Amino acid sequence: SLVGSEMCIRDSTPSENGESVRLLNSNRDIIVTVSKDVYEDYQNIKEGDRIMAWYSIMTMSLPGQTNATKVIVLP
């Protein structure tokens, strides 16, 4: 089952191959990886944006890391 999480982006880091972006939330406790397959304009998500991200599994590390299965940038 999917979990949805609303977050404000603190930092956005493109992957080395340019096919995804790693987003750190403002609480610094979640890193979500968003690929072009999940959100077409993934490279335009920037610091200060608010997003809703859905994912199924998160690592137990600190910060937790996950791959988004769906993303919406909130207005």
N, C-alpha and C positions, 0 to 999 in steps of 0.2 A: 504494500500500500504506500501511496505517496504522502509525503509531508510537505506542507506549504509554509514558507517563511517570508514575511515582509522584512526587508532590510534596507538600510541606507548605506550606500557604498562609500567606503573610506579610501580605498585604493584599487586601481585597475592595472593589471600587469598582463600584456600580451604574451602568448606562448612563443617559444622559439620558432615553431613552424608557421606561426601566424594563423592557425586554424581555430584558436580558442583564446579565451581571456580568463584570467584568475581574478576574482573579485573578493576583496576583504571587506566584511561589514564594519559598521562604525563601532560596534562593541568589541571588535577584534577577536571574536570567538568562532567565526565561520569563514572559511574560504570556499567559494563556490566556483567551479569551472564551468564556463558557458561556451559551448562550441557553436560553429556556424549552422550545424544541423538543428540545434535547439532554438536559436534566436538569430535571424538573418543579419541584423545590424549589431551583432555582439560587440564589434570593435568600437561602437559609438557609446557604449555604456561607460560613464565616467564618474569620478568622485563627486559626491553630492546627490547623484541620482537615487531615487527610491525604486526598488524592484520587488516583485513577488517571484520567488523561485520555488519550484517543486523538485523534490529529490526523493530517492527511496532508501539510500544507505549513506551513513556518515561515519567517518573514522572516529575512533575514540581519542585521537590526538588533540592537543591544544595548540592552535585552534583546530576545531573539527574541519575536515575537508570532505567535499562531496562534488559530484557531477550533477548539474541541473538536468532534469528531463523536460522542463518547461519553464519559460521565463516571460514575464510581462513587465515592461517599464511603466511605472505608475506616473500619472500626470502631476 
